[in-house]
Amino acid sequence: MSRIGAWFVGARGSVATTAQVGAAAMAAGLVPSTGMVTELPLLAEAPLPGVDEIVFGGHDVATVTLAKRAEQLAAEGVIPHGLPRILAAQLEAADGRILPGAEDGEPQAAAIGRLTRDLRRFRDEHGLDEVVVVNLASVEPVCEPQPAHASLDALRAALAVGEHVLPTSSLYAFAAVEAGCAYVNFTPSTGIQLPALLELAEERGTVWAGRDGKTGETLVKTVLAPMFAMRNLRVRSWAGTNLLGGGDGAALADPQRREAKLEAKDACLPSLLGYRPQMPLHIDHVEDMGEWKTAWDHVSFEGFLGVGMTMQFTWQGCDSALAAPLVLDLVRLAGAAQQSGQHGPLDALGFYFKEPAGSDEHQLDRQFVALLRWADTLDPR
Ligand SMILES: NC(=O)c1ccc[n+]([C@@H]2O[C@H](COP(=O)([O-])OP(=O)(O)OC[C@H]3O[C@@H](n4cnc5c(N)ncnc54)[C@H](O)[C@@H]3O)[C@@H](O)[C@H]2O)c1
């Protein structure tokens, strides 16, 4: 049996912790796989690594232990009470595989070298066939383009003279490509999506996917917007208000980071409708909501003879519980793609993202069909 590694950037965050606890609980037969798309009967024949075959590791700048984070999430009701205690041994072992992340002061060339070595050591020590690096770290501010981003030569030259030219998420992406890992960006941060890094990825035949997991409000939008389009109902405005707590909410309280998230959330509607309605979108941090999120959407639309109507929905989700099973799916799928010798952006994984790399398709049902068809092309292990 092949062994697969999942390396989480932001390994002590809510989503990463929930994914690690969930995988351990599933492997022990304690919880069902609800929420994992790869566990659907439609994908039963796909040659994917088992969840119990995944070895977890990662980087983080936080030092709180995984067990402590799991207890905090249990206290919030994200993880069943008692589970962190039952899985204490697994969580302690996983915690030992979480290494210090890249901090702002570290020279970038040195940081890339260190992160690359960490990844290679992880693969060698655990005899892993494939390693999938998943970015689950806090959202970073929108990245301003720089000349060094334009080509690999320019980037290498800038790094060689000690210039600080990459956003932190791209240091990890660089290391992932250098170490021969698959790369998945579950956040709106830049990651691999700079011309210089895409050039490197192309050179190395890297498998990659992203970006920004589609787990809540945008997921609903990509189901409902096609309905308006198919019935030729004209959407005049689609206003969204998002209230969230947790670490993600705290990060998004910063206007520059919020801008990155809003950009990702903005992508689907004009593409699905074929025009751009008025679409004000707000994100507010409400500490009291903890790991829960509320999205309220108000859609104003026009029917026959110009008659105006509205539709509203309220989504109340536990973000980490929605995201964690998708992260496990992505590890299995990207790992299998790498094992099948695929390379480049995995457009069939667009199903999982707000800004699907390699595809303009946002409609969820079509994305699902594309995913199923693609899964048929994976080589049996
Ligand atoms: N939960 C969802 O439904 C969902 C959906 C789409 C995207 N996301 C994205 O997933 C990411 C994780 O969300 P979360 O709720 O777990 O957030 P979180 O705040 O709980 O976790 C983020 C983790 O990243 C770590 N981190 C920060 N800077 C780092 C660095 N330089 N290197 C390594 N680690 C670093 C933090 O210490 C923290 O442990 C966020 O970017 C979020 O926007 C989440």
The ligand as an SDF file (V2000), in Angstrom:
LIG
                    3D

 44 48  0  0  0  0  0  0  0  0999 V2000
  -13.1400   27.3140    7.3200 N   0  0  0  0  0  0  0  0  0  0  0  0
  -13.5700   27.5510    6.1090 C   0  0  0  0  0  0  0  0  0  0  0  0
  -14.7030   27.2430    5.7650 O   0  0  0  0  0  0  0  0  0  0  0  0
  -12.6410   28.1450    5.1140 C   0  0  0  0  0  0  0  0  0  0  0  0
  -13.0700   28.3070    3.8010 C   0  0  0  0  0  0  0  0  0  0  0  0
  -12.2040   28.8590    2.8630 C   0  0  0  0  0  0  0  0  0  0  0  0
  -10.9350   29.2450    3.2510 C   0  0  0  0  0  0  0  0  0  0  0  0
  -10.5420   29.1040    4.5420 N   0  0  0  0  0  0  0  0  0  0  0  0
   -9.2010   29.5680    4.8880 C   0  0  0  0  0  0  0  0  0  0  0  0
   -8.4910   28.5620    5.5850 O   0  0  0  0  0  0  0  0  0  0  0  0
   -7.5050   29.1790    6.4200 C   0  0  0  0  0  0  0  0  0  0  0  0
   -7.5760   28.5530    7.7920 C   0  0  0  0  0  0  0  0  0  0  0  0
   -8.7730   28.9000    8.4610 O   0  0  0  0  0  0  0  0  0  0  0  0
   -8.8690   28.6300   10.0310 P   0  0  0  0  0  0  0  0  0  0  0  0
  -10.2700   28.9040   10.4090 O   0  0  0  0  0  0  0  0  0  0  0  0
   -8.2620   27.3130   10.3720 O   0  0  0  0  0  0  0  0  0  0  0  0
   -7.9410   29.7970   10.5850 O   0  0  0  0  0  0  0  0  0  0  0  0
   -7.1310   29.8100   11.9600 P   0  0  0  0  0  0  0  0  0  0  0  0
   -6.8690   31.2500   12.2450 O   0  0  0  0  0  0  0  0  0  0  0  0
   -7.7990   29.0050   12.9880 O   0  0  0  0  0  0  0  0  0  0  0  0
   -5.7520   29.0750   11.5890 O   0  0  0  0  0  0  0  0  0  0  0  0
   -4.7200   29.6580   10.8650 C   0  0  0  0  0  0  0  0  0  0  0  0
   -3.4030   29.0610   11.3520 C   0  0  0  0  0  0  0  0  0  0  0  0
   -2.3630   29.5930   10.5090 O   0  0  0  0  0  0  0  0  0  0  0  0
   -1.2450   29.8460   11.3370 C   0  0  0  0  0  0  0  0  0  0  0  0
   -0.3320   30.7660   10.6790 N   0  0  0  0  0  0  0  0  0  0  0  0
   -0.3980   32.1100   10.5900 C   0  0  0  0  0  0  0  0  0  0  0  0
    0.6780   32.6020    9.9190 N   0  0  0  0  0  0  0  0  0  0  0  0
    1.4300   31.5280    9.5770 C   0  0  0  0  0  0  0  0  0  0  0  0
    2.6540   31.3680    8.8940 C   0  0  0  0  0  0  0  0  0  0  0  0
    3.3440   32.4290    8.4270 N   0  0  0  0  0  0  0  0  0  0  0  0
    3.1490   30.1310    8.7370 N   0  0  0  0  0  0  0  0  0  0  0  0
    2.4870   29.0400    9.2130 C   0  0  0  0  0  0  0  0  0  0  0  0
    1.3220   29.1360    9.8790 N   0  0  0  0  0  0  0  0  0  0  0  0
    0.7900   30.3550   10.0610 C   0  0  0  0  0  0  0  0  0  0  0  0
   -1.8630   30.3890   12.6230 C   0  0  0  0  0  0  0  0  0  0  0  0
   -0.9430   30.3470   13.7040 O   0  0  0  0  0  0  0  0  0  0  0  0
   -3.0470   29.4510   12.7920 C   0  0  0  0  0  0  0  0  0  0  0  0
   -2.6910   28.2950   13.5450 O   0  0  0  0  0  0  0  0  0  0  0  0
   -7.8080   30.6820    6.3940 C   0  0  0  0  0  0  0  0  0  0  0  0
   -6.9480   31.3260    5.4990 O   0  0  0  0  0  0  0  0  0  0  0  0
   -9.2310   30.7260    5.8540 C   0  0  0  0  0  0  0  0  0  0  0  0
   -9.5330   31.9380    5.1880 O   0  0  0  0  0  0  0  0  0  0  0  0
  -11.3510   28.5570    5.4710 C   0  0  0  0  0  0  0  0  0  0  0  0
  1  2  1  0
  2  3  2  0
  2  4  1  0
  4  5  1  0
  4 44  2  0
  5  6  2  0
  6  7  1  0
  7  8  2  0
  8  9  1  0
  8 44  1  0
  9 10  1  0
  9 42  1  0
 10 11  1  0
 11 12  1  0
 11 40  1  0
 12 13  1  0
 13 14  1  0
 14 15  2  0
 14 16  1  0
 14 17  1  0
 17 18  1  0
 18 19  2  0
 18 20  1  0
 18 21  1  0
 21 22  1  0
 22 23  1  0
 23 24  1  0
 23 38  1  0
 24 25  1  0
 25 26  1  0
 25 36  1  0
 26 27  1  0
 26 35  1  0
 27 28  2  0
 28 29  1  0
 29 30  1  0
 29 35  2  0
 30 31  1  0
 30 32  2  0
 32 33  1  0
 33 34  2  0
 34 35  1  0
 36 37  1  0
 36 38  1  0
 38 39  1  0
 40 41  1  0
 40 42  1  0
 42 43  1  0
M  CHG  2   8   1  16  -1
M  END
$$$$
